[in-house]
Amino acid sequence: MSEELYVEVGVHQGLVLSPLLFVIVVDEITANDREGLLMEILYADDLVLISETLVELKEEIYKWKDTFERKG
């Protein structure tokens, strides 16, 4: 039986470790769902999604949303 772990306490805003910790967590959560550079760019605590059409962009947004929801 596996237990899901949830973070109950975060880091203080402005802490220099915040962007690094964010990228480490997002990298681990999305390791199997990323499409790669040029279509998805992670920098500090920002995520940029790039698509050729609005429909493709919406699909990418929902894919990321589902990934994060699955991981809690």
Secondary structure, 3 states (H helix, E strand, C coil): CCCCCCCCCCCCCCCCCHHHHHHHHHHHHCCCCCCCCCCEEEECCEEEECCCCHHHHHHHHHHHHHHHHHHC
